Amino acid sequence: MASLKKDRDPNGINVHIQADFEDVFAEGYGIESVDCVWETSQECFRCSKNCCYNLLAVFCGLCMAFFWGFQFAFVAFEHVWCVTPAIRILVINCSAMQKCIGNLVGCILAPFCETCGLLFSNISIQHSGTKG
């Protein structure tokens, strides 16, 4: 009975590192090695790649999983307890400052600009027809 392998990359995060022999080696038209060399090379490539990956996973995988788990826990903790509250305080303070500045502009700058507009709106410029 054929065993069904579980998809360990369902979100396609590491599609870019999938490399089989055919993705790395290709003999062009008119340049071909002997079939037994080509087929043996494929097996050597696959075996060495799988053995090396499995050895690295056995010796380093658990430590790396622990390390990255710690890193993501730290980032989550940092956002929950530091970043999000700091952003919230910034939004609250900026909202208060926006109201204060809005009132200052409305009470001081707006009447000044309106007065200047009224002053300059009564100016009329007349051109005389004489040339100098």
Secondary structure, 3 states (H helix, E strand, C coil): CCCCCCCCCCCCCCHHHCCCHHHHCCCCCCCCCCHHHHHHHHHHHHHHHHHHHHHHHHHHHHHHHHHHHHHHHHHHHHHHHHHHHHHHHHHHHHHHHHHHHHHHHHHHHHHHHHHHHHHHHCCCCCCCCCCC
